[in-house]
Amino acid sequence: MKVDSLDADSRGPEDLTESMEQMGISESSSSSSGSSSINFKKKPVIIIVVGMAGSGKTTLLHRLVCHTQSSNIRGYVLNLDPAVMTLPFGTNIDIRDTVRYKDVMKEFKLGPNGGILTSLNLFSTKFDEVISVIERRADQLDYVLVDTPGQIEIFTWSASGAIITEAFASTFPTVIAYVVDTPRSANPVTFMSNMLYACSILYKTRLPLLIVFNKVDVARHEFALEWMEDFEAFQAAVEIDTSYTASLTRSLSLVLDEFYKNIRSVGVSAVSGAGVQEFFEAVETSAQEFMEGYKVDLDRRRAEKERMEQGRRRESMEKLRSDMEKSKGGTVVLSTGLKGADPTREEEEEVEEMEEVRFSEGEEEGDEDADGEDEEVSHFVF
């Protein structure tokens, strides 16, 4: 890419700035694009429901949808599971309407998990349109319920999952609801595995986390609350097991003590509807916590990112201005940043090739004229 520069001797810095603006290169416009603040809205509250396969995540979401309809709560439903065949509830936005999961598997020759991950990646490239749709209806909504794939690691630890959660959190209060299978967590080792995963989700998303103990109609969740509040009670439950896993579990319970003190939990039943009202109350408390603590950290990280971007743009503009002043009517070569696309290097290589050709021709003529002379005089090695 070549830009004809101006004569630096006859034109001053003001003329350079004017000519740069005529070319569409404006320093103020480039910096203002990165500093435009996002219009943050306090409503609706985004509830991203995640959980292990079989934890009753989709069934719980069905119960939440029914509760919003019966309680005159204005809800909006978003499905991010491309592999689900049928859903027991209606959706407002469905990833299956945009990406066909089986076609992705056939086209890219992927397995089930790879197909889900690739479908999410494709959908996340247009997720700004989803945010725009919700923004236009923000005044008419109270909650946005988001269903995620049962393969929890595909959403929580993928780039597309991070893009989706950050897009939500930058515009609306966002809460992560981690669904736990209560009957299976009666085993202390399984309970510790769930708590470790919940802790990892908290660190990964940096968003308020609400632990939802599902299936309380089968097994009450009071034992889990006791283990989280009383270290000795959990140690007594692990004492009957003398394996290495149990010993490691006892040690990890000490590590997670601080995590237990600052986490919210609620017990619900997706079948009977018990605890759903408490669930929405905990969501409101978490949303308030988001506005007071998490949003401040989010704004700080966004401001730091914009500051670095503006600094990079400013350096590029100063470099361009300096090149135009130094060229003095010549040509300014702007690097595209692509490997192997350096026009200056290509021109140098062409000049070297032409010199080699001329030298080779002269060497052949010299060999013919100096027949019989010393070889050291007629032979050169470069």
C-alpha positions as CSV (number, residue, x, y, z in Angstrom):
1,M,0.0,0.0,0.0
2,K,1.6,3.3,-1.1
3,V,0.5,6.8,-0.2
4,D,1.9,9.8,-2.1
5,S,3.3,12.2,0.5
6,L,3.5,16.0,0.4
7,D,6.5,18.2,0.1
8,A,7.6,18.8,3.7
9,D,9.6,21.9,2.8
10,S,6.6,23.8,1.4
11,R,3.9,22.5,3.7
12,G,3.7,22.6,7.5
13,P,2.3,20.3,10.1
14,E,-1.2,21.8,9.7
15,D,-1.2,21.0,6.0
16,L,-0.1,17.5,6.7
17,T,-3.0,17.1,9.2
18,E,-5.4,18.4,6.6
19,S,-4.2,16.1,3.9
20,M,-4.4,13.1,6.3
21,E,-8.0,14.0,7.0
22,Q,-8.7,14.2,3.3
23,M,-7.3,10.7,2.9
24,G,-9.7,9.5,5.6
25,I,-7.0,9.1,8.3
26,S,-8.2,11.1,11.2
27,E,-6.5,10.7,14.6
28,S,-9.6,11.9,16.5
29,S,-12.0,9.6,14.7
30,S,-9.8,6.6,15.3
31,S,-9.4,7.3,19.0
32,S,-13.1,8.1,19.5
33,S,-14.1,4.7,18.0
34,G,-12.4,2.9,20.9
35,S,-13.6,5.2,23.6
36,S,-17.3,4.9,22.9
37,S,-18.9,3.8,26.1
38,I,-21.4,0.9,26.0
39,N,-24.9,1.7,27.0
40,F,-25.2,-0.5,30.1
41,K,-28.7,-1.4,31.2
42,K,-29.8,-2.6,34.7
43,K,-32.6,-4.7,33.2
44,P,-33.0,-7.5,32.2
45,V,-30.9,-9.7,34.3
46,I,-29.1,-12.4,32.4
47,I,-29.3,-15.9,34.0
48,I,-26.8,-18.3,32.3
49,V,-27.7,-21.8,33.4
50,V,-24.8,-24.3,33.4
51,G,-24.4,-27.8,34.8
52,M,-23.2,-31.3,34.2
53,A,-25.1,-33.7,31.9
54,G,-27.9,-35.3,33.9
55,S,-28.1,-32.6,36.6
56,G,-31.6,-31.5,35.4
57,K,-30.5,-28.3,33.8
58,T,-33.0,-28.2,31.0
59,T,-35.8,-29.4,33.2
60,L,-35.0,-26.7,35.7
61,L,-35.0,-24.1,32.9
62,H,-38.5,-25.4,31.9
63,R,-39.7,-24.8,35.5
64,L,-38.2,-21.3,35.5
65,V,-40.0,-20.5,32.2
66,C,-43.3,-21.8,33.6
67,H,-42.8,-19.7,36.8
68,T,-42.2,-16.5,34.8
69,Q,-45.3,-17.1,32.8
70,S,-47.5,-17.8,35.8
71,S,-46.1,-14.9,37.9
72,N,-46.3,-12.3,35.2
73,I,-42.6,-12.0,35.1
74,R,-41.4,-10.8,31.7
75,G,-38.9,-13.4,30.5
76,Y,-36.9,-14.1,27.4
77,V,-35.5,-17.5,26.5
78,L,-32.2,-18.2,24.6
79,N,-31.0,-21.7,23.7
80,L,-27.3,-22.2,23.1
81,D,-27.4,-26.0,22.8
82,P,-27.1,-26.9,19.1
83,A,-27.4,-30.7,19.7
84,V,-30.6,-30.9,21.6
85,M,-33.4,-32.6,19.6
86,T,-36.4,-31.2,21.4
87,L,-37.0,-28.7,24.2
88,P,-40.0,-28.8,26.6
89,F,-40.3,-25.0,26.4
90,G,-40.5,-22.4,23.7
91,T,-37.5,-20.2,22.9
92,N,-37.2,-16.7,21.6
93,I,-33.7,-17.1,20.1
94,D,-32.4,-20.6,19.2
95,I,-29.0,-21.5,18.0
96,R,-30.5,-24.3,15.9
97,D,-32.2,-21.7,13.7
98,T,-28.8,-20.4,12.7
99,V,-26.4,-23.3,12.8
100,R,-27.3,-26.9,11.8
101,Y,-25.4,-29.1,14.1
102,K,-25.4,-32.3,11.9
103,D,-24.3,-30.3,8.9
104,V,-21.4,-28.9,10.8
105,M,-20.3,-32.4,11.8
106,K,-20.4,-33.6,8.2
107,E,-18.8,-30.6,6.6
108,F,-15.8,-30.4,9.1
109,K,-15.7,-34.2,9.8
110,L,-16.1,-33.7,13.5
111,G,-17.4,-35.8,16.4
112,P,-20.3,-34.8,18.7
113,N,-18.3,-32.6,21.0
114,G,-16.4,-31.0,18.1
115,G,-19.6,-30.3,16.3
116,I,-21.1,-28.6,19.4
117,L,-17.9,-26.5,19.9
118,T,-17.7,-25.5,16.2
119,S,-21.4,-24.6,16.2
120,L,-20.9,-22.3,19.2
121,N,-17.9,-20.7,17.6
122,L,-19.9,-20.0,14.4
123,F,-22.8,-18.6,16.4
124,S,-20.6,-16.4,18.6
125,T,-19.3,-14.5,15.5
126,K,-22.7,-12.9,15.2
127,F,-23.6,-12.7,18.8
128,D,-23.6,-8.9,18.7
129,E,-26.8,-9.2,16.8
130,V,-28.3,-11.2,19.7
131,I,-27.3,-8.5,22.1
132,S,-28.9,-5.9,19.8
133,V,-32.2,-7.8,19.8
134,I,-32.3,-8.0,23.6
135,E,-31.3,-4.3,23.9
136,R,-34.3,-3.3,21.8
137,R,-36.6,-5.2,24.1
138,A,-34.8,-4.4,27.4
139,D,-37.6,-2.1,28.7
140,Q,-40.0,-5.0,28.3
141,L,-38.0,-7.7,30.0
142,D,-37.1,-8.7,33.5
143,Y,-35.0,-11.8,32.9
144,V,-33.2,-13.6,30.1
145,L,-32.9,-17.3,30.7
146,V,-29.9,-18.9,28.8
147,D,-29.7,-22.7,28.3
148,T,-26.2,-24.1,27.6
149,P,-24.9,-27.4,26.3
150,G,-24.8,-30.3,28.7
151,Q,-21.1,-30.7,28.0
152,I,-20.3,-28.0,30.4
153,E,-16.6,-27.7,29.6
154,I,-17.5,-26.8,26.0
155,F,-19.2,-23.6,27.1
156,T,-17.2,-22.6,30.2
157,W,-13.7,-23.2,28.9
158,S,-14.0,-22.3,25.2
159,A,-13.4,-19.1,23.4
160,S,-17.0,-18.8,22.2
161,G,-18.2,-19.2,25.8
162,A,-16.0,-16.4,27.0
163,I,-17.2,-14.2,24.1
164,I,-20.8,-14.8,25.0
165,T,-20.5,-14.3,28.7
166,E,-18.4,-11.1,28.2
167,A,-20.9,-9.8,25.7
168,F,-23.7,-10.3,28.2
169,A,-21.8,-8.9,31.1
170,S,-20.7,-5.7,29.3
171,T,-24.4,-4.8,28.6
172,F,-26.6,-6.4,31.3
173,P,-26.2,-7.7,34.9
174,T,-25.2,-11.3,34.4
175,V,-25.4,-14.2,36.9
176,I,-24.1,-17.8,36.5
177,A,-26.4,-20.5,37.9
178,Y,-24.5,-23.7,38.4
179,V,-26.9,-26.7,38.7
180,V,-25.7,-29.5,41.0
181,D,-27.3,-33.0,41.1
182,T,-28.0,-33.2,44.9
183,P,-28.6,-37.0,45.2
184,R,-25.3,-37.8,43.6
185,S,-23.5,-35.1,45.7
186,A,-24.3,-37.1,48.9
187,N,-20.9,-38.7,48.4
188,P,-18.3,-36.3,49.9
189,V,-15.9,-36.9,47.0
190,T,-18.5,-36.1,44.4
191,F,-19.6,-33.1,46.4
192,M,-16.0,-31.8,46.5
193,S,-15.7,-32.4,42.7
194,N,-18.7,-30.2,42.1
195,M,-17.4,-27.5,44.4
196,L,-14.1,-27.4,42.7
197,Y,-15.8,-27.1,39.3
198,A,-18.0,-24.3,40.7
199,C,-14.9,-22.5,42.0
200,S,-13.2,-22.9,38.5
201,I,-16.3,-21.4,36.8
202,L,-16.2,-18.4,39.2
203,Y,-12.5,-17.8,38.4
204,K,-13.1,-18.2,34.7
205,T,-16.1,-16.0,34.2
206,R,-15.5,-13.4,37.0
207,L,-19.2,-13.1,37.4
208,P,-21.6,-13.7,40.4
209,L,-22.1,-17.5,40.9
210,L,-25.2,-19.1,42.3
211,I,-25.0,-22.8,43.2
212,V,-28.4,-24.4,42.6
213,F,-28.9,-27.8,44.3
214,N,-31.5,-29.4,42.1
215,K,-33.7,-32.5,42.8
216,V,-34.4,-31.6,46.4
217,D,-37.6,-33.6,46.1
218,V,-35.4,-36.7,45.9
219,A,-32.7,-35.7,48.5
220,R,-32.7,-32.6,50.7
221,H,-29.7,-30.3,50.3
222,E,-29.3,-29.5,54.0
223,F,-26.3,-31.8,54.2
224,A,-24.5,-29.8,51.5
225,L,-25.2,-26.6,53.3
226,E,-23.8,-28.1,56.5
227,W,-20.7,-29.3,54.8
228,M,-20.1,-25.8,53.4
229,E,-20.6,-24.1,56.8
230,D,-19.1,-26.7,59.2
231,F,-15.7,-28.0,58.4
232,E,-15.8,-30.7,61.1
233,A,-19.1,-32.1,59.8
234,F,-17.5,-32.6,56.4
235,Q,-14.4,-34.2,57.9
236,A,-16.6,-36.6,59.9
237,A,-18.4,-37.6,56.6
238,V,-15.0,-38.3,54.9
239,E,-13.5,-40.3,57.9
240,I,-15.1,-43.6,56.9
241,D,-13.0,-43.5,53.6
242,T,-9.3,-44.1,54.0
243,S,-8.3,-43.9,50.4
244,Y,-6.0,-41.3,48.9
245,T,-8.9,-39.5,47.3
246,A,-10.6,-39.0,50.6
247,S,-7.4,-37.7,52.1
248,L,-7.1,-35.2,49.3
249,T,-10.7,-34.2,49.8
250,R,-10.1,-33.4,53.4
251,S,-7.2,-31.1,52.4
252,L,-9.2,-29.4,49.7
253,S,-12.0,-28.6,52.1
254,L,-9.7,-26.3,53.9
255,V,-8.7,-24.6,50.7
256,L,-12.4,-23.9,49.8
257,D,-13.3,-22.5,53.1
258,E,-13.0,-18.9,51.8
259,F,-15.0,-19.9,48.7
260,Y,-17.9,-21.2,50.8
261,K,-18.1,-17.9,52.8
262,N,-18.7,-15.8,49.7
263,I,-20.9,-18.0,47.6
264,R,-24.7,-18.2,47.5
265,S,-26.7,-21.4,47.2
266,V,-30.3,-22.4,47.0
267,G,-32.2,-25.7,46.8
268,V,-34.8,-26.2,44.1
269,S,-36.9,-29.0,42.6
270,A,-37.4,-28.8,38.8
271,V,-40.2,-31.3,39.1
272,S,-42.3,-29.9,42.0
273,G,-41.2,-26.3,41.7
274,A,-40.1,-26.0,45.3
275,G,-37.5,-23.3,45.9
276,V,-38.1,-21.4,42.6
277,Q,-39.2,-18.2,44.3
278,E,-36.0,-18.4,46.5
279,F,-34.0,-18.9,43.4
280,F,-35.2,-15.6,41.8
281,E,-34.6,-13.8,45.1
282,A,-31.0,-15.1,45.1
283,V,-30.7,-14.0,41.5
284,E,-31.8,-10.4,42.4
285,T,-29.2,-10.4,45.2
286,S,-26.5,-11.6,42.9
287,A,-27.5,-9.0,40.3
288,Q,-27.1,-6.3,43.0
289,E,-23.7,-7.7,43.8
290,F,-22.8,-7.5,40.2
291,M,-23.7,-3.8,40.0
292,E,-21.7,-3.0,43.2
293,G,-18.6,-5.1,42.7
294,Y,-18.2,-7.0,39.5
295,K,-19.2,-4.2,37.2
296,V,-16.5,-1.9,38.7
297,D,-13.9,-4.5,37.9
298,L,-15.4,-5.0,34.4
299,D,-15.3,-1.3,33.7
300,R,-11.7,-1.1,34.9
301,R,-10.6,-3.9,32.6
302,R,-12.5,-2.4,29.6
303,A,-10.9,1.1,30.3
304,E,-7.5,-0.4,30.4
305,K,-8.1,-2.2,27.1
306,E,-9.3,1.0,25.5
307,R,-6.3,2.9,26.8
308,M,-3.9,0.4,25.3
309,E,-5.8,0.5,22.0
310,Q,-5.7,4.3,21.9
311,G,-2.0,4.3,22.6
312,R,-1.4,1.9,19.8
313,R,-3.4,4.1,17.4
314,R,-1.6,7.2,18.5
315,E,1.8,5.5,17.8
316,S,0.6,4.5,14.4
317,M,-0.5,8.0,13.6
318,E,2.7,9.6,14.8
319,K,4.7,7.1,12.7
320,L,2.6,7.9,9.7
321,R,3.1,11.7,10.2
322,S,6.8,11.3,10.7
323,D,7.1,9.2,7.5
324,M,5.2,11.8,5.5
325,E,7.4,14.6,6.8
326,K,10.7,12.7,6.1
327,S,9.7,11.6,2.6
328,K,9.8,15.1,1.1
329,G,7.6,14.4,-1.9
330,G,8.7,10.8,-2.2
331,T,6.6,7.7,-1.5
332,V,5.6,6.4,1.9
333,V,5.4,2.6,2.1
334,L,2.9,1.4,4.6
335,S,3.5,-2.1,5.9
336,T,0.5,-4.4,5.8
337,G,1.8,-6.4,8.7
338,L,1.6,-9.6,6.6
339,K,4.5,-12.0,6.4
340,G,6.2,-12.1,3.0
341,A,4.4,-8.9,1.9
342,D,7.2,-6.3,2.4
343,P,7.3,-4.3,-0.8
344,T,10.7,-2.7,0.1
345,R,12.3,-6.1,0.5
346,E,10.8,-7.3,-2.8
347,E,12.3,-4.2,-4.6
348,E,15.7,-4.9,-3.0
349,E,15.6,-8.5,-4.1
350,E,14.7,-7.4,-7.7
351,V,17.7,-5.0,-7.8
352,E,20.1,-7.8,-6.5
353,E,18.8,-10.2,-9.2
354,M,19.4,-7.6,-11.9
355,E,22.9,-7.0,-10.7
356,E,23.7,-10.7,-10.6
357,V,22.5,-11.0,-14.2
358,R,24.6,-8.1,-15.4
359,F,27.6,-9.5,-13.6
360,S,27.1,-12.9,-15.1
361,E,27.0,-11.4,-18.6
362,G,30.2,-9.4,-18.0
363,E,31.9,-12.5,-16.6
364,E,31.1,-14.5,-19.8
365,E,32.5,-11.7,-22.0
366,G,35.6,-11.5,-19.9
367,D,36.2,-15.3,-20.2
368,E,36.1,-15.0,-24.0
369,D,38.5,-12.0,-24.2
370,A,41.0,-13.2,-21.6
371,D,41.5,-16.7,-23.0
372,G,44.7,-18.1,-21.8
373,E,45.1,-15.7,-18.9
374,D,45.4,-16.6,-15.3
375,E,42.2,-18.2,-13.8
376,E,42.4,-16.2,-10.6
377,V,42.0,-13.0,-12.6
378,S,39.0,-14.1,-14.7
379,H,37.1,-16.0,-11.9
380,F,35.3,-14.3,-9.1
381,V,33.3,-15.8,-6.3
382,F,30.6,-13.8,-4.5
